[in-house]
Amino acid sequence: MTKPEPLVVCPQNRQQWREWLHVHHDQHQNVWLVYHKKTSSFFALTTR
C-alpha cells in the first residue's frame, strides 16, 4: 500500500497558515509547508 502524496501548502503569511490549519486540520494526513529563507528573493514566512 502506498502513501498518498502530501498536499503542498504555500501560505503568504502566518495568518494564512493558521486559517488553513483551522479549516483543514482534520482533512489531511500529510502536508508539506513551503517557506523560504529570509535571504531568499521570495517572500519568507516568519515565525513571529
C-alpha positions in Angstrom: 0.0 0.0 0.0 1.4 3.4 -1.0 1.1 6.6 1.0 -0.8 9.4 -0.6 1.2 12.3 -1.8 1.3 15.2 0.7 -0.5 18.3 0.0 1.8 21.3 -0.7 0.8 24.5 1.1 2.5 27.9 0.5 0.9 30.5 2.7 2.0 34.1 2.2 2.0 34.8 5.9 1.4 33.3 9.4 -2.3 34.3 9.4 -3.0 32.4 6.1 -1.2 29.4 7.6 -3.3 29.5 10.7 -6.5 29.9 8.7 -5.6 27.0 6.5 -4.9 24.8 9.6 -8.2 25.9 11.2 -10.2 24.8 8.1 -8.2 21.7 7.1 -6.6 20.3 10.2 -8.7 17.2 10.2 -8.8 16.6 6.4 -5.1 15.8 5.5 -2.7 13.3 7.0 0.4 14.8 5.4 1.2 18.4 4.4 4.3 20.0 3.1 4.6 23.6 4.3 6.8 25.5 1.9 8.6 28.6 3.2 11.6 30.5 2.1 14.6 31.6 4.0 14.8 35.3 4.9 17.7 35.8 2.4 15.6 34.4 -0.5 14.2 36.6 -3.2 10.8 35.0 -2.4 8.5 36.1 0.4 9.6 34.5 3.7 7.0 33.2 6.1 8.1 34.3 9.6 7.5 32.5 12.9 6.6 35.6 14.8 
